[in-house]
Amino acid sequence: MEAEARISREAWTRAIDASDLVHGEVISLRTTMLGQILEIRELQAADRRRQTVISEL
């Protein structure tokens, strides 16, 4: 019975560690994605300005 309890605690610990690792990865990917969205918006704004200049020629 004690062995089963120990194995269960170890499995619980591994599951929590894995969950924490995945959470960190998700936060990292979210940060990367938000940075890329910002860059895309800046590029779109620059493209609109360029298109305006071209259309005024």
C-alpha distance matrix in Angstrom:
0.0 3.8 5.4 5.2 6.3 8.7 9.9 10.6 12.5 14.3 15.3 16.5 18.5 20.1 21.0 22.6 24.4 25.7 26.9 28.7 30.3 31.5 32.8 34.8 36.2 37.3 39.0 40.8 42.0 43.1 45.1 46.7 47.5 49.2 51.2 52.4 53.3 55.4 57.1 57.8 59.5 61.5 62.7 63.5 65.6 67.4 68.1 69.6 71.8 72.9 73.7 75.7 77.7 78.4 79.5 81.9 83.7
3.8 0.0 3.8 5.4 5.0 6.1 8.6 9.7 10.5 12.2 14.1 15.1 16.4 18.3 19.8 21.0 22.5 24.2 25.5 26.9 28.5 30.2 31.3 33.0 34.7 35.9 37.4 39.1 40.5 41.8 43.5 45.1 46.2 47.8 49.7 51.0 52.1 54.0 55.6 56.6 58.2 60.1 61.3 62.4 64.4 66.0 66.9 68.5 70.5 71.7 72.6 74.6 76.5 77.2 78.5 80.8 82.6
5.4 3.8 0.0 3.8 5.4 5.0 6.1 8.4 9.8 10.5 12.1 14.0 15.2 16.4 18.2 19.9 21.0 22.4 24.1 25.6 26.8 28.4 30.0 31.6 32.9 34.4 36.1 37.5 38.8 40.3 42.1 43.4 44.6 46.4 48.2 49.3 50.6 52.6 54.0 54.9 56.7 58.6 59.6 60.8 62.9 64.4 65.2 66.9 69.0 69.9 70.9 73.0 74.9 75.4 76.8 79.2 80.8
5.2 5.4 3.8 0.0 3.8 5.4 5.1 6.0 8.6 9.8 10.4 12.1 14.1 15.2 16.3 18.2 19.8 20.9 22.2 24.2 25.6 26.7 28.3 30.2 31.4 32.6 34.5 36.1 37.1 38.5 40.5 41.9 42.8 44.6 46.6 47.6 48.6 50.8 52.3 53.1 54.8 56.9 57.9 58.8 61.0 62.6 63.3 64.9 67.1 68.1 68.9 71.0 73.0 73.5 74.7 77.2 78.9
6.3 5.0 5.4 3.8 0.0 3.8 5.5 5.0 6.2 8.6 9.8 10.4 12.3 14.2 15.2 16.4 18.3 19.8 20.8 22.5 24.3 25.6 26.7 28.6 30.2 31.3 32.9 34.7 36.0 37.1 39.0 40.6 41.6 43.1 45.1 46.4 47.4 49.4 51.0 51.9 53.5 55.5 56.7 57.7 59.6 61.4 62.3 63.7 65.8 67.0 67.9 69.9 71.8 72.6 73.7 76.1 77.9
8.7 6.1 5.0 5.4 3.8 0.0 3.8 5.4 5.1 6.2 8.6 9.7 10.5 12.3 14.1 15.3 16.5 18.3 19.8 21.1 22.5 24.3 25.6 27.1 28.7 30.2 31.6 33.1 34.6 36.0 37.6 39.2 40.4 42.0 43.8 45.1 46.3 48.2 49.7 50.8 52.5 54.3 55.5 56.7 58.6 60.2 61.1 62.7 64.7 65.8 66.9 68.9 70.7 71.4 72.8 75.1 76.7
9.9 8.6 6.1 5.1 5.5 3.8 0.0 3.8 5.5 5.1 6.1 8.5 9.8 10.5 12.2 14.2 15.3 16.4 18.2 19.9 21.0 22.4 24.1 25.8 27.0 28.4 30.3 31.6 32.8 34.4 36.2 37.5 38.6 40.5 42.2 43.3 44.5 46.6 48.0 48.9 50.7 52.6 53.6 54.7 56.9 58.4 59.1 60.9 63.0 63.9 64.8 67.0 68.8 69.4 70.7 73.1 74.7
10.6 9.7 8.4 6.0 5.0 5.4 3.8 0.0 3.8 5.4 5.1 6.1 8.6 9.9 10.4 12.3 14.2 15.2 16.3 18.3 19.9 21.0 22.3 24.4 25.7 26.7 28.5 30.3 31.4 32.6 34.6 36.1 37.0 38.7 40.7 41.8 42.8 44.9 46.5 47.3 48.9 51.0 52.1 53.0 55.1 56.8 57.6 59.1 61.2 62.3 63.2 65.2 67.2 67.8 69.0 71.4 73.2
12.5 10.5 9.8 8.6 6.2 5.1 5.5 3.8 0.0 3.8 5.4 5.0 6.1 8.6 9.8 10.5 12.2 14.1 15.2 16.4 18.3 19.9 20.9 22.6 24.4 25.6 26.9 28.7 30.2 31.3 33.0 34.7 35.9 37.3 39.2 40.6 41.7 43.5 45.2 46.2 47.8 49.7 51.0 52.0 53.9 55.6 56.6 58.1 60.1 61.3 62.3 64.2 66.1 66.9 68.2 70.4 72.2
14.3 12.2 10.5 9.8 8.6 6.2 5.1 5.4 3.8 0.0 3.8 5.4 5.0 6.2 8.6 9.9 10.5 12.2 14.1 15.3 16.5 18.3 19.9 21.2 22.6 24.3 25.8 27.1 28.6 30.2 31.8 33.1 34.5 36.2 37.8 39.1 40.4 42.3 43.7 44.8 46.6 48.4 49.5 50.7 52.7 54.2 55.1 56.9 58.8 59.8 60.9 63.0 64.7 65.4 66.8 69.1 70.7
15.3 14.1 12.1 10.4 9.8 8.6 6.1 5.1 5.4 3.8 0.0 3.8 5.4 5.1 6.1 8.6 9.8 10.4 12.2 14.2 15.2 16.4 18.2 20.0 21.0 22.3 24.3 25.7 26.8 28.3 30.3 31.5 32.5 34.4 36.3 37.2 38.5 40.6 42.0 42.8 44.7 46.6 47.6 48.7 50.8 52.4 53.1 54.8 56.9 57.9 58.8 60.9 62.8 63.3 64.6 67.1 68.7
16.5 15.1 14.0 12.1 10.4 9.7 8.5 6.1 5.0 5.4 3.8 0.0 3.8 5.5 5.1 6.2 8.6 9.8 10.5 12.3 14.2 15.3 16.3 18.4 20.0 20.9 22.5 24.4 25.6 26.7 28.6 30.3 31.2 32.7 34.8 36.0 37.0 39.0 40.7 41.6 43.1 45.1 46.3 47.3 49.3 51.0 51.9 53.4 55.4 56.6 57.5 59.5 61.4 62.2 63.4 65.7 67.5
18.5 16.4 15.2 14.1 12.3 10.5 9.8 8.6 6.1 5.0 5.4 3.8 0.0 3.8 5.4 5.2 6.1 8.6 9.8 10.5 12.3 14.2 15.2 16.6 18.5 19.9 21.2 22.7 24.4 25.7 27.2 28.8 30.2 31.6 33.3 34.8 36.0 37.8 39.3 40.5 42.1 43.9 45.2 46.4 48.2 49.8 50.9 52.5 54.4 55.5 56.7 58.6 60.3 61.2 62.6 64.8 66.5
20.1 18.3 16.4 15.2 14.2 12.3 10.5 9.9 8.6 6.2 5.1 5.5 3.8 0.0 3.8 5.5 5.1 6.1 8.5 9.8 10.5 12.2 14.1 15.4 16.5 18.3 20.0 21.1 22.5 24.2 25.8 27.0 28.4 30.2 31.8 32.9 34.4 36.3 37.6 38.7 40.6 42.3 43.3 44.6 46.7 48.1 49.0 50.7 52.7 53.6 54.7 56.9 58.6 59.2 60.7 63.0 64.6
21.0 19.8 18.2 16.3 15.2 14.1 12.2 10.4 9.8 8.6 6.1 5.1 5.4 3.8 0.0 3.8 5.4 5.1 6.1 8.6 9.8 10.5 12.1 14.3 15.3 16.3 18.3 19.9 20.9 22.3 24.3 25.7 26.6 28.4 30.3 31.4 32.4 34.6 36.1 36.9 38.6 40.6 41.7 42.7 44.8 46.4 47.2 48.8 50.9 51.9 52.9 54.9 56.8 57.5 58.7 61.1 62.8
22.6 21.0 19.9 18.2 16.4 15.3 14.2 12.3 10.5 9.9 8.6 6.2 5.2 5.5 3.8 0.0 3.8 5.4 5.0 6.1 8.6 9.9 10.4 12.3 14.2 15.2 16.5 18.4 19.9 20.8 22.6 24.4 25.5 26.8 28.8 30.2 31.2 33.0 34.7 35.8 37.3 39.2 40.5 41.6 43.4 45.1 46.2 47.7 49.6 50.8 51.9 53.8 55.6 56.5 57.8 60.0 61.8
24.4 22.5 21.0 19.8 18.3 16.5 15.3 14.2 12.2 10.5 9.8 8.6 6.1 5.1 5.4 3.8 0.0 3.8 5.4 5.1 6.2 8.7 9.8 10.7 12.5 14.3 15.5 16.7 18.5 20.0 21.3 22.8 24.3 25.9 27.4 28.8 30.3 32.0 33.4 34.7 36.4 38.0 39.2 40.6 42.5 43.9 45.0 46.7 48.5 49.6 50.8 52.8 54.4 55.3 56.8 59.0 60.6
25.7 24.2 22.4 20.9 19.8 18.3 16.4 15.2 14.1 12.2 10.4 9.8 8.6 6.1 5.1 5.4 3.8 0.0 3.8 5.4 5.0 6.2 8.5 9.9 10.6 12.3 14.3 15.3 16.5 18.2 20.0 21.1 22.3 24.3 25.9 26.9 28.3 30.4 31.6 32.6 34.5 36.3 37.3 38.5 40.6 42.1 42.9 44.7 46.7 47.6 48.7 50.8 52.5 53.2 54.6 56.9 58.5
26.9 25.5 24.1 22.2 20.8 19.8 18.2 16.3 15.2 14.1 12.2 10.5 9.8 8.5 6.1 5.0 5.4 3.8 0.0 3.8 5.4 5.2 6.1 8.6 9.9 10.4 12.3 14.2 15.2 16.3 18.3 19.9 20.8 22.4 24.4 25.6 26.6 28.6 30.2 31.1 32.7 34.7 35.9 36.9 38.8 40.6 41.5 43.0 45.0 46.2 47.1 49.1 51.0 51.8 53.0 55.3 57.1
28.7 26.9 25.6 24.2 22.5 21.1 19.9 18.3 16.4 15.3 14.2 12.3 10.5 9.8 8.6 6.1 5.1 5.4 3.8 0.0 3.8 5.5 5.0 6.2 8.7 9.9 10.6 12.4 14.3 15.3 16.6 18.5 19.9 21.1 22.8 24.5 25.7 27.3 28.9 30.2 31.7 33.4 34.8 36.1 37.8 39.4 40.6 42.1 43.9 45.1 46.4 48.2 49.9 50.9 52.3 54.4 56.1
30.3 28.5 26.8 25.6 24.3 22.5 21.0 19.9 18.3 16.5 15.2 14.2 12.3 10.5 9.8 8.6 6.2 5.0 5.4 3.8 0.0 3.8 5.4 5.2 6.3 8.7 10.1 10.7 12.4 14.3 15.5 16.7 18.4 20.1 21.4 22.8 24.4 26.1 27.3 28.7 30.5 32.0 33.1 34.6 36.5 37.8 38.9 40.8 42.5 43.5 44.8 46.8 48.4 49.2 50.8 53.0 54.5
31.5 30.2 28.4 26.7 25.6 24.3 22.4 21.0 19.9 18.3 16.4 15.3 14.2 12.2 10.5 9.9 8.7 6.2 5.2 5.5 3.8 0.0 3.8 5.4 5.0 6.1 8.6 9.8 10.4 12.1 14.2 15.2 16.2 18.2 19.9 20.9 22.2 24.3 25.6 26.5 28.4 30.2 31.2 32.4 34.5 36.0 36.8 38.5 40.6 41.5 42.6 44.7 46.4 47.1 48.5 50.8 52.4
32.8 31.3 30.0 28.3 26.7 25.6 24.1 22.3 20.9 19.9 18.2 16.3 15.2 14.1 12.1 10.4 9.8 8.5 6.1 5.0 5.4 3.8 0.0 3.8 5.4 5.1 6.2 8.6 9.9 10.5 12.4 14.3 15.2 16.4 18.5 19.9 20.9 22.7 24.4 25.5 26.9 28.8 30.2 31.3 33.1 34.8 35.9 37.3 39.2 40.5 41.6 43.4 45.3 46.2 47.5 49.6 51.5
34.8 33.0 31.6 30.2 28.6 27.1 25.8 24.4 22.6 21.2 20.0 18.4 16.6 15.4 14.3 12.3 10.7 9.9 8.6 6.2 5.2 5.4 3.8 0.0 3.8 5.5 5.2 6.2 8.7 9.9 10.7 12.4 14.2 15.4 16.8 18.5 20.0 21.4 22.8 24.4 26.0 27.4 28.8 30.3 32.0 33.3 34.7 36.4 38.0 39.2 40.6 42.4 44.0 45.0 46.6 48.5 50.2
36.2 34.7 32.9 31.4 30.2 28.7 27.0 25.7 24.4 22.6 21.0 20.0 18.5 16.5 15.3 14.2 12.5 10.6 9.9 8.7 6.3 5.0 5.4 3.8 0.0 3.8 5.4 5.0 6.1 8.5 9.8 10.5 12.1 14.2 15.4 16.5 18.2 20.1 21.1 22.3 24.3 25.9 26.9 28.3 30.3 31.6 32.6 34.5 36.3 37.2 38.5 40.6 42.1 42.9 44.5 46.7 48.2
37.3 35.9 34.4 32.6 31.3 30.2 28.4 26.7 25.6 24.3 22.3 20.9 19.9 18.3 16.3 15.2 14.3 12.3 10.4 9.9 8.7 6.1 5.1 5.5 3.8 0.0 3.8 5.4 5.1 6.0 8.6 9.8 10.3 12.1 14.2 15.2 16.2 18.3 19.8 20.7 22.4 24.3 25.5 26.5 28.5 30.1 31.0 32.6 34.6 35.7 36.8 38.7 40.6 41.4 42.7 44.9 46.6
39.0 37.4 36.1 34.5 32.9 31.6 30.3 28.5 26.9 25.8 24.3 22.5 21.2 20.0 18.3 16.5 15.5 14.3 12.3 10.6 10.1 8.6 6.2 5.2 5.4 3.8 0.0 3.8 5.5 5.0 6.2 8.6 9.8 10.5 12.4 14.3 15.2 16.6 18.5 19.9 21.2 22.8 24.4 25.6 27.2 28.8 30.2 31.6 33.3 34.7 36.0 37.7 39.4 40.5 41.9 43.9 45.7
40.8 39.1 37.5 36.1 34.7 33.1 31.6 30.3 28.7 27.1 25.7 24.4 22.7 21.1 19.9 18.4 16.7 15.3 14.2 12.4 10.7 9.8 8.6 6.2 5.0 5.4 3.8 0.0 3.8 5.4 5.2 6.3 8.6 10.0 10.8 12.5 14.3 15.6 16.8 18.5 20.2 21.5 22.8 24.5 26.1 27.3 28.7 30.5 32.0 33.1 34.6 36.5 37.9 39.0 40.6 42.6 44.2
42.0 40.5 38.8 37.1 36.0 34.6 32.8 31.4 30.2 28.6 26.8 25.6 24.4 22.5 20.9 19.9 18.5 16.5 15.2 14.3 12.4 10.4 9.9 8.7 6.1 5.1 5.5 3.8 0.0 3.8 5.4 5.0 6.0 8.6 9.8 10.5 12.2 14.2 15.2 16.2 18.3 19.9 20.8 22.2 24.3 25.6 26.5 28.4 30.3 31.2 32.4 34.5 36.1 36.8 38.4 40.6 42.1
43.1 41.8 40.3 38.5 37.1 36.0 34.4 32.6 31.3 30.2 28.3 26.7 25.7 24.2 22.3 20.8 20.0 18.2 16.3 15.3 14.3 12.1 10.5 9.9 8.5 6.0 5.0 5.4 3.8 0.0 3.8 5.4 5.0 6.1 8.6 9.8 10.4 12.3 14.2 15.1 16.5 18.4 19.8 20.8 22.6 24.4 25.4 26.9 28.8 30.1 31.2 33.0 34.8 35.8 37.1 39.2 41.0
45.1 43.5 42.1 40.5 39.0 37.6 36.2 34.6 33.0 31.8 30.3 28.6 27.2 25.8 24.3 22.6 21.3 20.0 18.3 16.6 15.5 14.2 12.4 10.7 9.8 8.6 6.2 5.2 5.4 3.8 0.0 3.8 5.4 5.2 6.3 8.7 10.0 10.8 12.5 14.3 15.6 16.8 18.5 20.1 21.4 22.9 24.4 26.0 27.4 28.8 30.3 31.9 33.5 34.8 36.3 38.1 39.8
46.7 45.1 43.4 41.9 40.6 39.2 37.5 36.1 34.7 33.1 31.5 30.3 28.8 27.0 25.7 24.4 22.8 21.1 19.9 18.5 16.7 15.2 14.3 12.4 10.5 9.8 8.6 6.3 5.0 5.4 3.8 0.0 3.8 5.5 5.2 6.3 8.7 10.0 10.6 12.3 14.4 15.5 16.5 18.4 20.1 21.2 22.4 24.4 26.0 26.9 28.4 30.4 31.8 32.7 34.4 36.4 37.9
47.5 46.2 44.6 42.8 41.6 40.4 38.6 37.0 35.9 34.5 32.5 31.2 30.2 28.4 26.6 25.5 24.3 22.3 20.8 19.9 18.4 16.2 15.2 14.2 12.1 10.3 9.8 8.6 6.0 5.0 5.4 3.8 0.0 3.8 5.4 5.0 6.1 8.6 9.8 10.4 12.3 14.2 15.2 16.3 18.4 19.9 20.7 22.4 24.4 25.4 26.5 28.5 30.3 31.1 32.5 34.7 36.3
49.2 47.8 46.4 44.6 43.1 42.0 40.5 38.7 37.3 36.2 34.4 32.7 31.6 30.2 28.4 26.8 25.9 24.3 22.4 21.1 20.1 18.2 16.4 15.4 14.2 12.1 10.5 10.0 8.6 6.1 5.2 5.5 3.8 0.0 3.8 5.4 5.0 6.3 8.7 9.8 10.7 12.5 14.3 15.3 16.7 18.5 19.9 21.1 22.8 24.4 25.6 27.2 29.0 30.2 31.5 33.4 35.3
51.2 49.7 48.2 46.6 45.1 43.8 42.2 40.7 39.2 37.8 36.3 34.8 33.3 31.8 30.3 28.8 27.4 25.9 24.4 22.8 21.4 19.9 18.5 16.8 15.4 14.2 12.4 10.8 9.8 8.6 6.3 5.2 5.4 3.8 0.0 3.8 5.5 5.2 6.3 8.7 10.0 10.7 12.4 14.3 15.5 16.7 18.4 20.1 21.4 22.6 24.3 26.0 27.3 28.6 30.3 32.0 33.7
52.4 51.0 49.3 47.6 46.4 45.1 43.3 41.8 40.6 39.1 37.2 36.0 34.8 32.9 31.4 30.2 28.8 26.9 25.6 24.5 22.8 20.9 19.9 18.5 16.5 15.2 14.3 12.5 10.5 9.8 8.7 6.3 5.0 5.4 3.8 0.0 3.8 5.3 5.0 6.1 8.6 9.8 10.4 12.1 14.2 15.2 16.2 18.2 19.9 20.7 22.2 24.2 25.7 26.5 28.2 30.2 31.8
53.3 52.1 50.6 48.6 47.4 46.3 44.5 42.8 41.7 40.4 38.5 37.0 36.0 34.4 32.4 31.2 30.3 28.3 26.6 25.7 24.4 22.2 20.9 20.0 18.2 16.2 15.2 14.3 12.2 10.4 10.0 8.7 6.1 5.0 5.5 3.8 0.0 3.8 5.4 5.1 6.2 8.6 9.8 10.5 12.3 14.2 15.1 16.5 18.5 19.8 20.8 22.6 24.5 25.5 26.7 28.8 30.7
55.4 54.0 52.6 50.8 49.4 48.2 46.6 44.9 43.5 42.3 40.6 39.0 37.8 36.3 34.6 33.0 32.0 30.4 28.6 27.3 26.1 24.3 22.7 21.4 20.1 18.3 16.6 15.6 14.2 12.3 10.8 10.0 8.6 6.3 5.2 5.3 3.8 0.0 3.8 5.4 5.2 6.3 8.7 9.9 10.7 12.4 14.2 15.4 16.7 18.4 19.9 21.3 22.9 24.4 25.8 27.4 29.3
57.1 55.6 54.0 52.3 51.0 49.7 48.0 46.5 45.2 43.7 42.0 40.7 39.3 37.6 36.1 34.7 33.4 31.6 30.2 28.9 27.3 25.6 24.4 22.8 21.1 19.8 18.5 16.8 15.2 14.2 12.5 10.6 9.8 8.7 6.3 5.0 5.4 3.8 0.0 3.8 5.4 5.1 6.2 8.6 9.9 10.5 12.2 14.3 15.4 16.4 18.2 20.0 21.2 22.4 24.2 25.9 27.5
57.8 56.6 54.9 53.1 51.9 50.8 48.9 47.3 46.2 44.8 42.8 41.6 40.5 38.7 36.9 35.8 34.7 32.6 31.1 30.2 28.7 26.5 25.5 24.4 22.3 20.7 19.9 18.5 16.2 15.1 14.3 12.3 10.4 9.8 8.7 6.1 5.1 5.4 3.8 0.0 3.8 5.4 5.1 6.1 8.6 9.8 10.3 12.2 14.2 15.1 16.2 18.3 19.9 20.7 22.2 24.3 26.0
59.5 58.2 56.7 54.8 53.5 52.5 50.7 48.9 47.8 46.6 44.7 43.1 42.1 40.6 38.6 37.3 36.4 34.5 32.7 31.7 30.5 28.4 26.9 26.0 24.3 22.4 21.2 20.2 18.3 16.5 15.6 14.4 12.3 10.7 10.0 8.6 6.2 5.2 5.4 3.8 0.0 3.8 5.4 5.0 6.2 8.6 9.7 10.5 12.4 14.1 15.1 16.5 18.5 19.8 20.9 22.7 24.8
61.5 60.1 58.6 56.9 55.5 54.3 52.6 51.0 49.7 48.4 46.6 45.1 43.9 42.3 40.6 39.2 38.0 36.3 34.7 33.4 32.0 30.2 28.8 27.4 25.9 24.3 22.8 21.5 19.9 18.4 16.8 15.5 14.2 12.5 10.7 9.8 8.6 6.3 5.1 5.4 3.8 0.0 3.8 5.4 5.1 6.2 8.6 9.9 10.7 12.3 14.2 15.4 16.7 18.4 20.0 21.4 23.2
62.7 61.3 59.6 57.9 56.7 55.5 53.6 52.1 51.0 49.5 47.6 46.3 45.2 43.3 41.7 40.5 39.2 37.3 35.9 34.8 33.1 31.2 30.2 28.8 26.9 25.5 24.4 22.8 20.8 19.8 18.5 16.5 15.2 14.3 12.4 10.4 9.8 8.7 6.2 5.1 5.4 3.8 0.0 3.8 5.4 5.0 6.1 8.6 9.8 10.4 12.1 14.1 15.3 16.3 18.1 20.0 21.4
63.5 62.4 60.8 58.8 57.7 56.7 54.7 53.0 52.0 50.7 48.7 47.3 46.4 44.6 42.7 41.6 40.6 38.5 36.9 36.1 34.6 32.4 31.3 30.3 28.3 26.5 25.6 24.5 22.2 20.8 20.1 18.4 16.3 15.3 14.3 12.1 10.5 9.9 8.6 6.1 5.0 5.4 3.8 0.0 3.8 5.4 5.0 6.2 8.7 9.7 10.4 12.3 14.3 15.1 16.3 18.4 20.3
65.6 64.4 62.9 61.0 59.6 58.6 56.9 55.1 53.9 52.7 50.8 49.3 48.2 46.7 44.8 43.4 42.5 40.6 38.8 37.8 36.5 34.5 33.1 32.0 30.3 28.5 27.2 26.1 24.3 22.6 21.4 20.1 18.4 16.7 15.5 14.2 12.3 10.7 9.9 8.6 6.2 5.1 5.4 3.8 0.0 3.8 5.4 5.1 6.3 8.6 9.8 10.6 12.5 14.3 15.3 16.8 19.0
67.4 66.0 64.4 62.6 61.4 60.2 58.4 56.8 55.6 54.2 52.4 51.0 49.8 48.1 46.4 45.1 43.9 42.1 40.6 39.4 37.8 36.0 34.8 33.3 31.6 30.1 28.8 27.3 25.6 24.4 22.9 21.2 19.9 18.5 16.7 15.2 14.2 12.4 10.5 9.8 8.6 6.2 5.0 5.4 3.8 0.0 3.8 5.5 5.1 6.2 8.6 9.9 10.7 12.3 14.2 15.5 17.1
68.1 66.9 65.2 63.3 62.3 61.1 59.1 57.6 56.6 55.1 53.1 51.9 50.9 49.0 47.2 46.2 45.0 42.9 41.5 40.6 38.9 36.8 35.9 34.7 32.6 31.0 30.2 28.7 26.5 25.4 24.4 22.4 20.7 19.9 18.4 16.2 15.1 14.2 12.2 10.3 9.7 8.6 6.1 5.0 5.4 3.8 0.0 3.8 5.4 5.0 6.1 8.5 9.8 10.4 12.1 14.2 15.6
69.6 68.5 66.9 64.9 63.7 62.7 60.9 59.1 58.1 56.9 54.8 53.4 52.5 50.7 48.8 47.7 46.7 44.7 43.0 42.1 40.8 38.5 37.3 36.4 34.5 32.6 31.6 30.5 28.4 26.9 26.0 24.4 22.4 21.1 20.1 18.2 16.5 15.4 14.3 12.2 10.5 9.9 8.6 6.2 5.1 5.5 3.8 0.0 3.8 5.4 5.0 6.2 8.7 9.8 10.4 12.4 14.6
71.8 70.5 69.0 67.1 65.8 64.7 63.0 61.2 60.1 58.8 56.9 55.4 54.4 52.7 50.9 49.6 48.5 46.7 45.0 43.9 42.5 40.6 39.2 38.0 36.3 34.6 33.3 32.0 30.3 28.8 27.4 26.0 24.4 22.8 21.4 19.9 18.5 16.7 15.4 14.2 12.4 10.7 9.8 8.7 6.3 5.1 5.4 3.8 0.0 3.8 5.5 5.1 6.3 8.7 9.9 10.8 12.9
72.9 71.7 69.9 68.1 67.0 65.8 63.9 62.3 61.3 59.8 57.9 56.6 55.5 53.6 51.9 50.8 49.6 47.6 46.2 45.1 43.5 41.5 40.5 39.2 37.2 35.7 34.7 33.1 31.2 30.1 28.8 26.9 25.4 24.4 22.6 20.7 19.8 18.4 16.4 15.1 14.1 12.3 10.4 9.7 8.6 6.2 5.0 5.4 3.8 0.0 3.8 5.4 5.1 6.2 8.6 10.0 11.1
73.7 72.6 70.9 68.9 67.9 66.9 64.8 63.2 62.3 60.9 58.8 57.5 56.7 54.7 52.9 51.9 50.8 48.7 47.1 46.4 44.8 42.6 41.6 40.6 38.5 36.8 36.0 34.6 32.4 31.2 30.3 28.4 26.5 25.6 24.3 22.2 20.8 19.9 18.2 16.2 15.1 14.2 12.1 10.4 9.8 8.6 6.1 5.0 5.5 3.8 0.0 3.8 5.5 5.0 6.1 8.6 10.1
75.7 74.6 73.0 71.0 69.9 68.9 67.0 65.2 64.2 63.0 60.9 59.5 58.6 56.9 54.9 53.8 52.8 50.8 49.1 48.2 46.8 44.7 43.4 42.4 40.6 38.7 37.7 36.5 34.5 33.0 31.9 30.4 28.5 27.2 26.0 24.2 22.6 21.3 20.0 18.3 16.5 15.4 14.1 12.3 10.6 9.9 8.5 6.2 5.1 5.4 3.8 0.0 3.8 5.4 5.2 6.3 8.9
77.7 76.5 74.9 73.0 71.8 70.7 68.8 67.2 66.1 64.7 62.8 61.4 60.3 58.6 56.8 55.6 54.4 52.5 51.0 49.9 48.4 46.4 45.3 44.0 42.1 40.6 39.4 37.9 36.1 34.8 33.5 31.8 30.3 29.0 27.3 25.7 24.5 22.9 21.2 19.9 18.5 16.7 15.3 14.3 12.5 10.7 9.8 8.7 6.3 5.1 5.5 3.8 0.0 3.8 5.5 5.2 6.7
78.4 77.2 75.4 73.5 72.6 71.4 69.4 67.8 66.9 65.4 63.3 62.2 61.2 59.2 57.5 56.5 55.3 53.2 51.8 50.9 49.2 47.1 46.2 45.0 42.9 41.4 40.5 39.0 36.8 35.8 34.8 32.7 31.1 30.2 28.6 26.5 25.5 24.4 22.4 20.7 19.8 18.4 16.3 15.1 14.3 12.3 10.4 9.8 8.7 6.2 5.0 5.4 3.8 0.0 3.8 5.4 5.4
79.5 78.5 76.8 74.7 73.7 72.8 70.7 69.0 68.2 66.8 64.6 63.4 62.6 60.7 58.7 57.8 56.8 54.6 53.0 52.3 50.8 48.5 47.5 46.6 44.5 42.7 41.9 40.6 38.4 37.1 36.3 34.4 32.5 31.5 30.3 28.2 26.7 25.8 24.2 22.2 20.9 20.0 18.1 16.3 15.3 14.2 12.1 10.4 9.9 8.6 6.1 5.2 5.5 3.8 0.0 3.8 5.5
81.9 80.8 79.2 77.2 76.1 75.1 73.1 71.4 70.4 69.1 67.1 65.7 64.8 63.0 61.1 60.0 59.0 56.9 55.3 54.4 53.0 50.8 49.6 48.5 46.7 44.9 43.9 42.6 40.6 39.2 38.1 36.4 34.7 33.4 32.0 30.2 28.8 27.4 25.9 24.3 22.7 21.4 20.0 18.4 16.8 15.5 14.2 12.4 10.8 10.0 8.6 6.3 5.2 5.4 3.8 0.0 3.8
83.7 82.6 80.8 78.9 77.9 76.7 74.7 73.2 72.2 70.7 68.7 67.5 66.5 64.6 62.8 61.8 60.6 58.5 57.1 56.1 54.5 52.4 51.5 50.2 48.2 46.6 45.7 44.2 42.1 41.0 39.8 37.9 36.3 35.3 33.7 31.8 30.7 29.3 27.5 26.0 24.8 23.2 21.4 20.3 19.0 17.1 15.6 14.6 12.9 11.1 10.1 8.9 6.7 5.4 5.5 3.8 0.0
